[in-house]
Amino acid sequence: MFVLIHLVVGSVRGFYRHQMIERYQYNYYSDPPMNLLSKLAHNWLNGTFSLTTLLISASLTILLFIIFNA
């Protein structure tokens, strides 16, 4: 269950990161140039493998465990 929650949270954070980079026109992708799929994959990996995502996923897993086993 933790892995599923972690992948969902990582995907949401990665997509949000991609949207913010596109919205504010950061020069993040200038070297080397990336296509859309590469940008999304890069942001998904960055969003999934971070300490913040790990903490959010662990908190959600513990919360769901407490709610459903109460």
CHARMM-style PDB file with segment names, atoms N, HN, CA, C and O in Angstrom:
ATOM      1  N   MET     1       0.824  -1.190   0.000  1.00  0.00      PROA
ATOM      2  CA  MET     1       0.000   0.000   0.000  1.00  0.00      PROA
ATOM      3  C   MET     1       0.874   1.263   0.000  1.00  0.00      PROA
ATOM      4  O   MET     1       0.564   2.248  -0.670  1.00  0.00      PROA
ATOM      5  N   PHE     2       1.975   1.211   0.767  1.00  0.00      PROA
ATOM      6  HN  PHE     2       2.228   0.411   1.311  1.00  0.00      PROA
ATOM      7  CA  PHE     2       2.857   2.373   0.830  1.00  0.00      PROA
ATOM      8  C   PHE     2       3.429   2.708  -0.542  1.00  0.00      PROA
ATOM      9  O   PHE     2       3.512   3.878  -0.916  1.00  0.00      PROA
ATOM     10  N   VAL     3       3.821   1.679  -1.290  1.00  0.00      PROA
ATOM     11  HN  VAL     3       3.753   0.729  -0.986  1.00  0.00      PROA
ATOM     12  CA  VAL     3       4.422   1.911  -2.607  1.00  0.00      PROA
ATOM     13  C   VAL     3       3.414   2.567  -3.540  1.00  0.00      PROA
ATOM     14  O   VAL     3       3.766   3.484  -4.282  1.00  0.00      PROA
ATOM     15  N   LEU     4       2.170   2.112  -3.516  1.00  0.00      PROA
ATOM     16  HN  LEU     4       1.883   1.367  -2.914  1.00  0.00      PROA
ATOM     17  CA  LEU     4       1.131   2.702  -4.366  1.00  0.00      PROA
ATOM     18  C   LEU     4       0.896   4.167  -4.001  1.00  0.00      PROA
ATOM     19  O   LEU     4       0.834   5.024  -4.882  1.00  0.00      PROA
ATOM     20  N   ILE     5       0.766   4.452  -2.720  1.00  0.00      PROA
ATOM     21  HN  ILE     5       0.816   3.756  -2.004  1.00  0.00      PROA
ATOM     22  CA  ILE     5       0.577   5.836  -2.281  1.00  0.00      PROA
ATOM     23  C   ILE     5       1.779   6.683  -2.674  1.00  0.00      PROA
ATOM     24  O   ILE     5       1.625   7.821  -3.118  1.00  0.00      PROA
ATOM     25  N   HSD     6       2.974   6.127  -2.510  1.00  0.00      PROA
ATOM     26  HN  HSD     6       3.099   5.202  -2.149  1.00  0.00      PROA
ATOM     27  CA  HSD     6       4.192   6.864  -2.840  1.00  0.00      PROA
ATOM     28  C   HSD     6       4.249   7.194  -4.334  1.00  0.00      PROA
ATOM     29  O   HSD     6       4.627   8.307  -4.702  1.00  0.00      PROA
ATOM     30  N   LEU     7       3.881   6.251  -5.193  1.00  0.00      PROA
ATOM     31  HN  LEU     7       3.574   5.348  -4.894  1.00  0.00      PROA
ATOM     32  CA  LEU     7       3.892   6.507  -6.636  1.00  0.00      PROA
ATOM     33  C   LEU     7       2.844   7.546  -7.033  1.00  0.00      PROA
ATOM     34  O   LEU     7       3.098   8.379  -7.903  1.00  0.00      PROA
ATOM     35  N   VAL     8       1.679   7.504  -6.409  1.00  0.00      PROA
ATOM     36  HN  VAL     8       1.473   6.828  -5.702  1.00  0.00      PROA
ATOM     37  CA  VAL     8       0.639   8.489  -6.718  1.00  0.00      PROA
ATOM     38  C   VAL     8       1.074   9.882  -6.267  1.00  0.00      PROA
ATOM     39  O   VAL     8       0.945  10.845  -7.023  1.00  0.00      PROA
ATOM     40  N   VAL     9       1.584   9.995  -5.053  1.00  0.00      PROA
ATOM     41  HN  VAL     9       1.689   9.212  -4.439  1.00  0.00      PROA
ATOM     42  CA  VAL     9       2.040  11.292  -4.548  1.00  0.00      PROA
ATOM     43  C   VAL     9       3.197  11.817  -5.398  1.00  0.00      PROA
ATOM     44  O   VAL     9       3.241  13.005  -5.717  1.00  0.00      PROA
ATOM     45  N   GLY    10       4.126  10.944  -5.762  1.00  0.00      PROA
ATOM     46  HN  GLY    10       4.090   9.979  -5.502  1.00  0.00      PROA
ATOM     47  CA  GLY    10       5.249  11.342  -6.609  1.00  0.00      PROA
ATOM     48  C   GLY    10       4.805  11.814  -7.979  1.00  0.00      PROA
ATOM     49  O   GLY    10       5.361  12.769  -8.522  1.00  0.00      PROA
ATOM     50  N   SER    11       3.799  11.147  -8.541  1.00  0.00      PROA
ATOM     51  HN  SER    11       3.347  10.371  -8.100  1.00  0.00      PROA
ATOM     52  CA  SER    11       3.278  11.558  -9.845  1.00  0.00      PROA
ATOM     53  C   SER    11       2.627  12.934  -9.767  1.00  0.00      PROA
ATOM     54  O   SER    11       2.836  13.776 -10.640  1.00  0.00      PROA
ATOM     55  N   VAL    12       1.847  13.154  -8.731  1.00  0.00      PROA
ATOM     56  HN  VAL    12       1.677  12.470  -8.022  1.00  0.00      PROA
ATOM     57  CA  VAL    12       1.184  14.452  -8.566  1.00  0.00      PROA
ATOM     58  C   VAL    12       2.216  15.558  -8.367  1.00  0.00      PROA
ATOM     59  O   VAL    12       2.109  16.624  -8.974  1.00  0.00      PROA
ATOM     60  N   ARG    13       3.213  15.311  -7.520  1.00  0.00      PROA
ATOM     61  HN  ARG    13       3.301  14.446  -7.027  1.00  0.00      PROA
ATOM     62  CA  ARG    13       4.247  16.329  -7.287  1.00  0.00      PROA
ATOM     63  C   ARG    13       5.077  16.585  -8.540  1.00  0.00      PROA
ATOM     64  O   ARG    13       5.446  17.727  -8.813  1.00  0.00      PROA
ATOM     65  N   GLY    14       5.376  15.531  -9.307  1.00  0.00      PROA
ATOM     66  HN  GLY    14       5.076  14.603  -9.085  1.00  0.00      PROA
ATOM     67  CA  GLY    14       6.139  15.693 -10.540  1.00  0.00      PROA
ATOM     68  C   GLY    14       5.370  16.478 -11.587  1.00  0.00      PROA
ATOM     69  O   GLY    14       5.937  17.332 -12.268  1.00  0.00      PROA
ATOM     70  N   PHE    15       4.068  16.187 -11.719  1.00  0.00      PROA
ATOM     71  HN  PHE    15       3.608  15.493 -11.166  1.00  0.00      PROA
ATOM     72  CA  PHE    15       3.254  16.919 -12.681  1.00  0.00      PROA
ATOM     73  C   PHE    15       3.124  18.384 -12.263  1.00  0.00      PROA
ATOM     74  O   PHE    15       3.180  19.277 -13.108  1.00  0.00      PROA
ATOM     75  N   TYR    16       2.951  18.632 -10.969  1.00  0.00      PROA
ATOM     76  HN  TYR    16       2.906  17.906 -10.282  1.00  0.00      PROA
ATOM     77  CA  TYR    16       2.872  20.003 -10.471  1.00  0.00      PROA
ATOM     78  C   TYR    16       4.178  20.744 -10.748  1.00  0.00      PROA
ATOM     79  O   TYR    16       4.160  21.909 -11.145  1.00  0.00      PROA
ATOM     80  N   ARG    17       5.298  20.079 -10.541  1.00  0.00      PROA
ATOM     81  HN  ARG    17       5.313  19.133 -10.218  1.00  0.00      PROA
ATOM     82  CA  ARG    17       6.611  20.687 -10.807  1.00  0.00      PROA
ATOM     83  C   ARG    17       6.743  21.043 -12.282  1.00  0.00      PROA
ATOM     84  O   ARG    17       7.236  22.115 -12.632  1.00  0.00      PROA
ATOM     85  N   HSD    18       6.295  20.130 -13.145  1.00  0.00      PROA
ATOM     86  HN  HSD    18       5.894  19.259 -12.861  1.00  0.00      PROA
ATOM     87  CA  HSD    18       6.340  20.388 -14.588  1.00  0.00      PROA
ATOM     88  C   HSD    18       5.494  21.612 -14.943  1.00  0.00      PROA
ATOM     89  O   HSD    18       5.917  22.457 -15.733  1.00  0.00      PROA
ATOM     90  N   GLN    19       4.301  21.704 -14.357  1.00  0.00      PROA
ATOM     91  HN  GLN    19       3.957  21.019 -13.715  1.00  0.00      PROA
ATOM     92  CA  GLN    19       3.414  22.834 -14.644  1.00  0.00      PROA
ATOM     93  C   GLN    19       4.018  24.155 -14.174  1.00  0.00      PROA
ATOM     94  O   GLN    19       3.907  25.165 -14.868  1.00  0.00      PROA
ATOM     95  N   MET    20       4.646  24.157 -13.017  1.00  0.00      PROA
ATOM     96  HN  MET    20       4.736  23.336 -12.453  1.00  0.00      PROA
ATOM     97  CA  MET    20       5.240  25.396 -12.508  1.00  0.00      PROA
ATOM     98  C   MET    20       6.436  25.834 -13.356  1.00  0.00      PROA
ATOM     99  O   MET    20       6.623  27.028 -13.591  1.00  0.00      PROA
ATOM    100  N   ILE    21       7.234  24.888 -13.811  1.00  0.00      PROA
ATOM    101  HN  ILE    21       7.082  23.919 -13.620  1.00  0.00      PROA
ATOM    102  CA  ILE    21       8.364  25.239 -14.673  1.00  0.00      PROA
ATOM    103  C   ILE    21       7.857  25.811 -15.987  1.00  0.00      PROA
ATOM    104  O   ILE    21       8.399  26.797 -16.487  1.00  0.00      PROA
ATOM    105  N   GLU    22       6.814  25.196 -16.552  1.00  0.00      PROA
ATOM    106  HN  GLU    22       6.374  24.395 -16.146  1.00  0.00      PROA
ATOM    107  CA  GLU    22       6.260  25.696 -17.813  1.00  0.00      PROA
ATOM    108  C   GLU    22       5.586  27.057 -17.613  1.00  0.00      PROA
ATOM    109  O   GLU    22       5.710  27.938 -18.465  1.00  0.00      PROA
ATOM    110  N   ARG    23       4.884  27.232 -16.513  1.00  0.00      PROA
ATOM    111  HN  ARG    23       4.783  26.517 -15.821  1.00  0.00      PROA
ATOM    112  CA  ARG    23       4.144  28.475 -16.280  1.00  0.00      PROA
ATOM    113  C   ARG    23       5.073  29.671 -16.116  1.00  0.00      PROA
ATOM    114  O   ARG    23       4.843  30.729 -16.701  1.00  0.00      PROA
ATOM    115  N   TYR    24       6.104  29.501 -15.333  1.00  0.00      PROA
ATOM    116  HN  TYR    24       6.291  28.641 -14.858  1.00  0.00      PROA
ATOM    117  CA  TYR    24       6.974  30.632 -15.030  1.00  0.00      PROA
ATOM    118  C   TYR    24       8.192  30.721 -15.933  1.00  0.00      PROA
ATOM    119  O   TYR    24       9.078  31.547 -15.714  1.00  0.00      PROA
ATOM    120  N   GLN    25       8.234  29.858 -16.959  1.00  0.00      PROA
ATOM    121  HN  GLN    25       7.514  29.187 -17.136  1.00  0.00      PROA
ATOM    122  CA  GLN    25       9.259  29.922 -18.011  1.00  0.00      PROA
ATOM    123  C   GLN    25      10.674  29.899 -17.455  1.00  0.00      PROA
ATOM    124  O   GLN    25      11.537  30.662 -17.888  1.00  0.00      PROA
ATOM    125  N   TYR    26      10.902  29.012 -16.488  1.00  0.00      PROA
ATOM    126  HN  TYR    26      10.201  28.391 -16.136  1.00  0.00      PROA
ATOM    127  CA  TYR    26      12.270  28.829 -16.010  1.00  0.00      PROA
ATOM    128  C   TYR    26      13.109  28.288 -17.154  1.00  0.00      PROA
ATOM    129  O   TYR    26      12.598  27.547 -17.994  1.00  0.00      PROA
ATOM    130  N   ASN    27      14.359  28.636 -17.201  1.00  0.00      PROA
ATOM    131  HN  ASN    27      14.773  29.238 -16.519  1.00  0.00      PROA
ATOM    132  CA  ASN    27      15.252  28.124 -18.230  1.00  0.00      PROA
ATOM    133  C   ASN    27      15.848  26.797 -17.749  1.00  0.00      PROA
ATOM    134  O   ASN    27      17.063  26.604 -17.785  1.00  0.00      PROA
ATOM    135  N   TYR    28      14.999  25.911 -17.311  1.00  0.00      PROA
ATOM    136  HN  TYR    28      14.012  26.068 -17.282  1.00  0.00      PROA
ATOM    137  CA  TYR    28      15.433  24.674 -16.677  1.00  0.00      PROA
ATOM    138  C   TYR    28      15.849  23.618 -17.692  1.00  0.00      PROA
ATOM    139  O   TYR    28      16.772  22.843 -17.443  1.00  0.00      PROA
ATOM    140  N   TYR    29      15.170  23.588 -18.835  1.00  0.00      PROA
ATOM    141  HN  TYR    29      14.420  24.219 -19.038  1.00  0.00      PROA
ATOM    142  CA  TYR    29      15.390  22.529 -19.812  1.00  0.00      PROA
ATOM    143  C   TYR    29      16.307  22.949 -20.949  1.00  0.00      PROA
ATOM    144  O   TYR    29      16.328  22.281 -21.983  1.00  0.00      PROA
ATOM    145  N   SER    30      17.052  24.010 -20.804  1.00  0.00      PROA
ATOM    146  HN  SER    30      17.035  24.552 -19.964  1.00  0.00      PROA
ATOM    147  CA  SER    30      17.802  24.541 -21.941  1.00  0.00      PROA
ATOM    148  C   SER    30      18.944  23.638 -22.373  1.00  0.00      PROA
ATOM    149  O   SER    30      19.246  23.571 -23.565  1.00  0.00      PROA
ATOM    150  N   ASP    31      19.581  22.949 -21.460  1.00  0.00      PROA
ATOM    151  HN  ASP    31      19.336  23.003 -20.491  1.00  0.00      PROA
ATOM    152  CA  ASP    31      20.746  22.139 -21.814  1.00  0.00      PROA
ATOM    153  C   ASP    31      20.637  20.755 -21.209  1.00  0.00      PROA
ATOM    154  O   ASP    31      20.742  20.671 -19.986  1.00  0.00      PROA
ATOM    155  N   PRO    32      20.447  19.698 -21.902  1.00  0.00      PROA
ATOM    156  CA  PRO    32      20.137  19.562 -23.323  1.00  0.00      PROA
ATOM    157  C   PRO    32      18.641  19.747 -23.557  1.00  0.00      PROA
ATOM    158  O   PRO    32      17.858  19.626 -22.615  1.00  0.00      PROA
ATOM    159  N   PRO    33      18.234  20.033 -24.771  1.00  0.00      PROA
ATOM    160  CA  PRO    33      16.804  20.180 -25.060  1.00  0.00      PROA
ATOM    161  C   PRO    33      16.071  18.854 -24.850  1.00  0.00      PROA
ATOM    162  O   PRO    33      16.577  17.794 -25.220  1.00  0.00      PROA
ATOM    163  N   MET    34      14.895  18.917 -24.263  1.00  0.00      PROA
ATOM    164  HN  MET    34      14.484  19.778 -23.962  1.00  0.00      PROA
ATOM    165  CA  MET    34      14.104  17.712 -23.984  1.00  0.00      PROA
ATOM    166  C   MET    34      12.755  17.821 -24.671  1.00  0.00      PROA
ATOM    167  O   MET    34      12.212  18.915 -24.825  1.00  0.00      PROA
ATOM    168  N   ASN    35      12.216  16.672 -25.084  1.00  0.00      PROA
ATOM    169  HN  ASN    35      12.658  15.784 -24.959  1.00  0.00      PROA
ATOM    170  CA  ASN    35      10.850  16.672 -25.603  1.00  0.00      PROA
ATOM    171  C   ASN    35       9.880  16.544 -24.420  1.00  0.00      PROA
ATOM    172  O   ASN    35      10.313  16.413 -23.275  1.00  0.00      PROA
ATOM    173  N   LEU    36       8.595  16.581 -24.693  1.00  0.00      PROA
ATOM    174  HN  LEU    36       8.244  16.687 -25.623  1.00  0.00      PROA
ATOM    175  CA  LEU    36       7.587  16.595 -23.631  1.00  0.00      PROA
ATOM    176  C   LEU    36       7.662  15.342 -22.764  1.00  0.00      PROA
ATOM    177  O   LEU    36       7.584  15.437 -21.539  1.00  0.00      PROA
ATOM    178  N   LEU    37       7.810  14.176 -23.378  1.00  0.00      PROA
ATOM    179  HN  LEU    37       7.873  14.099 -24.373  1.00  0.00      PROA
ATOM    180  CA  LEU    37       7.858  12.937 -22.610  1.00  0.00      PROA
ATOM    181  C   LEU    37       9.073  12.904 -21.683  1.00  0.00      PROA
ATOM    182  O   LEU    37       8.978  12.445 -20.545  1.00  0.00      PROA
ATOM    183  N   SER    38      10.197  13.386 -22.166  1.00  0.00      PROA
ATOM    184  HN  SER    38      10.274  13.759 -23.090  1.00  0.00      PROA
ATOM    185  CA  SER    38      11.400  13.444 -21.326  1.00  0.00      PROA
ATOM    186  C   SER    38      11.216  14.406 -20.159  1.00  0.00      PROA
ATOM    187  O   SER    38      11.660  14.127 -19.046  1.00  0.00      PROA
ATOM    188  N   LYS    39      10.565  15.535 -20.411  1.00  0.00      PROA
ATOM    189  HN  LYS    39      10.205  15.762 -21.315  1.00  0.00      PROA
ATOM    190  CA  LYS    39      10.306  16.501 -19.333  1.00  0.00      PROA
ATOM    191  C   LYS    39       9.418  15.884 -18.255  1.00  0.00      PROA
ATOM    192  O   LYS    39       9.698  16.008 -17.063  1.00  0.00      PROA
ATOM    193  N   LEU    40       8.335  15.211 -18.691  1.00  0.00      PROA
ATOM    194  HN  LEU    40       8.108  15.111 -19.660  1.00  0.00      PROA
ATOM    195  CA  LEU    40       7.420  14.605 -17.730  1.00  0.00      PROA
ATOM    196  C   LEU    40       8.106  13.488 -16.945  1.00  0.00      PROA
ATOM    197  O   LEU    40       7.920  13.375 -15.734  1.00  0.00      PROA
ATOM    198  N   ALA    41       8.895  12.668 -17.630  1.00  0.00      PROA
ATOM    199  HN  ALA    41       9.046  12.760 -18.615  1.00  0.00      PROA
ATOM    200  CA  ALA    41       9.603  11.583 -16.945  1.00  0.00      PROA
ATOM    201  C   ALA    41      10.615  12.144 -15.944  1.00  0.00      PROA
ATOM    202  O   ALA    41      10.740  11.637 -14.829  1.00  0.00      PROA
ATOM    203  N   HSD    42      11.321  13.175 -16.341  1.00  0.00      PROA
ATOM    204  HN  HSD    42      11.219  13.588 -17.246  1.00  0.00      PROA
ATOM    205  CA  HSD    42      12.308  13.797 -15.454  1.00  0.00      PROA
ATOM    206  C   HSD    42      11.634  14.348 -14.199  1.00  0.00      PROA
ATOM    207  O   HSD    42      12.118  14.135 -13.088  1.00  0.00      PROA
ATOM    208  N   ASN    43      10.528  15.047 -14.373  1.00  0.00      PROA
ATOM    209  HN  ASN    43      10.134  15.220 -15.276  1.00  0.00      PROA
ATOM    210  CA  ASN    43       9.827  15.628 -13.230  1.00  0.00      PROA
ATOM    211  C   ASN    43       9.163  14.559 -12.372  1.00  0.00      PROA
ATOM    212  O   ASN    43       9.086  14.704 -11.152  1.00  0.00      PROA
ATOM    213  N   TRP    44       8.676  13.477 -13.005  1.00  0.00      PROA
ATOM    214  HN  TRP    44       8.738  13.360 -13.996  1.00  0.00      PROA
ATOM    215  CA  TRP    44       8.089  12.386 -12.235  1.00  0.00      PROA
ATOM    216  C   TRP    44       9.147  11.737 -11.352  1.00  0.00      PROA
ATOM    217  O   TRP    44       8.900  11.480 -10.173  1.00  0.00      PROA
ATOM    218  N   LEU    45      10.317  11.471 -11.912  1.00  0.00      PROA
ATOM    219  HN  LEU    45      10.517  11.680 -12.870  1.00  0.00      PROA
ATOM    220  CA  LEU    45      11.392  10.873 -11.119  1.00  0.00      PROA
ATOM    221  C   LEU    45      11.849  11.816 -10.009  1.00  0.00      PROA
ATOM    222  O   LEU    45      12.113  11.385  -8.887  1.00  0.00      PROA
ATOM    223  N   ASN    46      11.938  13.093 -10.328  1.00  0.00      PROA
ATOM    224  HN  ASN    46      11.723  13.443 -11.240  1.00  0.00      PROA
ATOM    225  CA  ASN    46      12.347  14.072  -9.326  1.00  0.00      PROA
ATOM    226  C   ASN    46      11.295  14.178  -8.224  1.00  0.00      PROA
ATOM    227  O   ASN    46      11.638  14.317  -7.049  1.00  0.00      PROA
ATOM    228  N   GLY    47      10.027  14.115  -8.595  1.00  0.00      PROA
ATOM    229  HN  GLY    47       9.749  14.002  -9.548  1.00  0.00      PROA
ATOM    230  CA  GLY    47       8.954  14.193  -7.606  1.00  0.00      PROA
ATOM    231  C   GLY    47       8.830  12.939  -6.764  1.00  0.00      PROA
ATOM    232  O   GLY    47       8.459  13.013  -5.593  1.00  0.00      PROA
ATOM    233  N   THR    48       9.139  11.779  -7.349  1.00  0.00      PROA
ATOM    234  HN  THR    48       9.441  11.719  -8.301  1.00  0.00      PROA
ATOM    235  CA  THR    48       8.975  10.518  -6.633  1.00  0.00      PROA
ATOM    236  C   THR    48      10.120  10.248  -5.671  1.00  0.00      PROA
ATOM    237  O   THR    48       9.898   9.809  -4.543  1.00  0.00      PROA
ATOM    238  N   PHE    49      11.334  10.508  -6.112  1.00  0.00      PROA
ATOM    239  HN  PHE    49      11.514  10.864  -7.028  1.00  0.00      PROA
ATOM    240  CA  PHE    49      12.490  10.174  -5.288  1.00  0.00      PROA
ATOM    241  C   PHE    49      13.016  11.405  -4.558  1.00  0.00      PROA
ATOM    242  O   PHE    49      14.124  11.877  -4.813  1.00  0.00      PROA
ATOM    243  N   SER    50      12.194  11.907  -3.648  1.00  0.00      PROA
ATOM    244  HN  SER    50      11.294  11.524  -3.441  1.00  0.00      PROA
ATOM    245  CA  SER    50      12.613  13.034  -2.821  1.00  0.00      PROA
ATOM    246  C   SER    50      12.150  12.785  -1.387  1.00  0.00      PROA
ATOM    247  O   SER    50      11.209  12.028  -1.150  1.00  0.00      PROA
ATOM    248  N   LEU    51      12.806  13.414  -0.461  1.00  0.00      PROA
ATOM    249  HN  LEU    51      13.570  14.029  -0.653  1.00  0.00      PROA
ATOM    250  CA  LEU    51      12.491  13.212   0.952  1.00  0.00      PROA
ATOM    251  C   LEU    51      11.089  13.720   1.289  1.00  0.00      PROA
ATOM    252  O   LEU    51      10.385  13.110   2.094  1.00  0.00      PROA
ATOM    253  N   THR    52      10.686  14.822   0.684  1.00  0.00      PROA
ATOM    254  HN  THR    52      11.258  15.318   0.030  1.00  0.00      PROA
ATOM    255  CA  THR    52       9.357  15.373   0.958  1.00  0.00      PROA
ATOM    256  C   THR    52       8.272  14.388   0.558  1.00  0.00      PROA
ATOM    257  O   THR    52       7.313  14.182   1.303  1.00  0.00      PROA
ATOM    258  N   THR    53       8.415  13.775  -0.618  1.00  0.00      PROA
ATOM    259  HN  THR    53       9.194  13.942  -1.223  1.00  0.00      PROA
ATOM    260  CA  THR    53       7.434  12.793  -1.070  1.00  0.00      PROA
ATOM    261  C   THR    53       7.423  11.585  -0.140  1.00  0.00      PROA
ATOM    262  O   THR    53       6.360  11.045   0.165  1.00  0.00      PROA
ATOM    263  N   LEU    54       8.587  11.165   0.305  1.00  0.00      PROA
ATOM    264  HN  LEU    54       9.451  11.604   0.056  1.00  0.00      PROA
ATOM    265  CA  LEU    54       8.664  10.036   1.229  1.00  0.00      PROA
ATOM    266  C   LEU    54       7.925  10.348   2.527  1.00  0.00      PROA
ATOM    267  O   LEU    54       7.194   9.502   3.043  1.00  0.00      PROA
ATOM    268  N   LEU    55       8.107  11.541   3.052  1.00  0.00      PROA
ATOM    269  HN  LEU    55       8.700  12.228   2.633  1.00  0.00      PROA
ATOM    270  CA  LEU    55       7.431  11.922   4.296  1.00  0.00      PROA
ATOM    271  C   LEU    55       5.921  12.040   4.106  1.00  0.00      PROA
ATOM    272  O   LEU    55       5.154  11.607   4.966  1.00  0.00      PROA
ATOM    273  N   ILE    56       5.489  12.622   2.987  1.00  0.00      PROA
ATOM    274  HN  ILE    56       6.113  12.974   2.288  1.00  0.00      PROA
ATOM    275  CA  ILE    56       4.053  12.728   2.704  1.00  0.00      PROA
ATOM    276  C   ILE    56       3.441  11.338   2.574  1.00  0.00      PROA
ATOM    277  O   ILE    56       2.376  11.074   3.132  1.00  0.00      PROA
ATOM    278  N   SER    57       4.105  10.452   1.845  1.00  0.00      PROA
ATOM    279  HN  SER    57       4.970  10.666   1.392  1.00  0.00      PROA
ATOM    280  CA  SER    57       3.595   9.095   1.643  1.00  0.00      PROA
ATOM    281  C   SER    57       3.526   8.322   2.955  1.00  0.00      PROA
ATOM    282  O   SER    57       2.548   7.622   3.215  1.00  0.00      PROA
ATOM    283  N   ALA    58       4.551   8.448   3.771  1.00  0.00      PROA
ATOM    284  HN  ALA    58       5.345   9.017   3.559  1.00  0.00      PROA
ATOM    285  CA  ALA    58       4.550   7.756   5.062  1.00  0.00      PROA
ATOM    286  C   ALA    58       3.425   8.277   5.949  1.00  0.00      PROA
ATOM    287  O   ALA    58       2.748   7.496   6.618  1.00  0.00      PROA
ATOM    288  N   SER    59       3.225   9.585   5.959  1.00  0.00      PROA
ATOM    289  HN  SER    59       3.776  10.220   5.416  1.00  0.00      PROA
ATOM    290  CA  SER    59       2.153  10.173   6.770  1.00  0.00      PROA
ATOM    291  C   SER    59       0.785   9.705   6.298  1.00  0.00      PROA
ATOM    292  O   SER    59      -0.069   9.357   7.114  1.00  0.00      PROA
ATOM    293  N   LEU    60       0.569   9.694   4.989  1.00  0.00      PROA
ATOM    294  HN  LEU    60       1.262   9.976   4.326  1.00  0.00      PROA
ATOM    295  CA  LEU    60      -0.718   9.233   4.456  1.00  0.00      PROA
ATOM    296  C   LEU    60      -0.946   7.756   4.745  1.00  0.00      PROA
ATOM    297  O   LEU    60      -2.064   7.354   5.066  1.00  0.00      PROA
ATOM    298  N   THR    61       0.096   6.947   4.634  1.00  0.00      PROA
ATOM    299  HN  THR    61       1.004   7.274   4.373  1.00  0.00      PROA
ATOM    300  CA  THR    61      -0.033   5.517   4.913  1.00  0.00      PROA
ATOM    301  C   THR    61      -0.382   5.280   6.376  1.00  0.00      PROA
ATOM    302  O   THR    61      -1.256   4.469   6.680  1.00  0.00      PROA
ATOM    303  N   ILE    62       0.284   5.973   7.274  1.00  0.00      PROA
ATOM    304  HN  ILE    62       0.994   6.632   7.027  1.00  0.00      PROA
ATOM    305  CA  ILE    62      -0.011   5.834   8.707  1.00  0.00      PROA
ATOM    306  C   ILE    62      -1.425   6.308   9.009  1.00  0.00      PROA
ATOM    307  O   ILE    62      -2.147   5.667   9.772  1.00  0.00      PROA
ATOM    308  N   LEU    63      -1.823   7.428   8.416  1.00  0.00      PROA
ATOM    309  HN  LEU    63      -1.236   7.949   7.796  1.00  0.00      PROA
ATOM    310  CA  LEU    63      -3.169   7.957   8.628  1.00  0.00      PROA
ATOM    311  C   LEU    63      -4.231   6.972   8.147  1.00  0.00      PROA
ATOM    312  O   LEU    63      -5.205   6.720   8.855  1.00  0.00      PROA
ATOM    313  N   LEU    64      -4.052   6.416   6.954  1.00  0.00      PROA
ATOM    314  HN  LEU    64      -3.261   6.621   6.378  1.00  0.00      PROA
ATOM    315  CA  LEU    64      -5.014   5.442   6.431  1.00  0.00      PROA
ATOM    316  C   LEU    64      -5.034   4.174   7.278  1.00  0.00      PROA
ATOM    317  O   LEU    64      -6.098   3.596   7.502  1.00  0.00      PROA
ATOM    318  N   PHE    65      -3.882   3.742   7.745  1.00  0.00      PROA
ATOM    319  HN  PHE    65      -3.018   4.211   7.564  1.00  0.00      PROA
ATOM    320  CA  PHE    65      -3.815   2.563   8.602  1.00  0.00      PROA
ATOM    321  C   PHE    65      -4.593   2.791   9.894  1.00  0.00      PROA
ATOM    322  O   PHE    65      -5.324   1.910  10.347  1.00  0.00      PROA
ATOM    323  N   ILE    66      -4.436   3.965  10.482  1.00  0.00      PROA
ATOM    324  HN  ILE    66      -3.843   4.680  10.114  1.00  0.00      PROA
ATOM    325  CA  ILE    66      -5.147   4.281  11.728  1.00  0.00      PROA
ATOM    326  C   ILE    66      -6.652   4.371  11.491  1.00  0.00      PROA
ATOM    327  O   ILE    66      -7.441   3.870  12.291  1.00  0.00      PROA
ATOM    328  N   ILE    67      -7.049   5.011  10.386  1.00  0.00      PROA
ATOM    329  HN  ILE    67      -6.408   5.418   9.735  1.00  0.00      PROA
ATOM    330  CA  ILE    67      -8.476   5.182  10.098  1.00  0.00      PROA
ATOM    331  C   ILE    67      -9.157   3.836   9.863  1.00  0.00      PROA
ATOM    332  O   ILE    67     -10.235   3.587  10.402  1.00  0.00      PROA
ATOM    333  N   PHE    68      -8.532   2.962   9.058  1.00  0.00      PROA
ATOM    334  HN  PHE    68      -7.656   3.165   8.620  1.00  0.00      PROA
ATOM    335  CA  PHE    68      -9.191   1.711   8.687  1.00  0.00      PROA
ATOM    336  C   PHE    68      -9.033   0.605   9.724  1.00  0.00      PROA
ATOM    337  O   PHE    68      -9.718  -0.414   9.637  1.00  0.00      PROA
ATOM    338  N   ASN    69      -8.156   0.778  10.690  1.00  0.00      PROA
ATOM    339  HN  ASN    69      -7.600   1.606  10.761  1.00  0.00      PROA
ATOM    340  CA  ASN    69      -8.000  -0.228  11.742  1.00  0.00      PROA
ATOM    341  C   ASN    69      -8.506   0.260  13.093  1.00  0.00      PROA
ATOM    342  O   ASN    69      -8.183  -0.325  14.126  1.00  0.00      PROA
ATOM    343  N   ALA    70      -9.289   1.318  13.089  1.00  0.00      PROA
ATOM    344  HN  ALA    70      -9.551   1.793  12.249  1.00  0.00      PROA
ATOM    345  CA  ALA    70      -9.802   1.850  14.354  1.00  0.00      PROA
ATOM    346  C   ALA    70     -11.039   1.106  14.801  1.00  0.00      PROA
ATOM    347  OT1 ALA    70     -11.605   1.422  15.847  1.00  0.00      PROA
TER     348      ALA     70
END
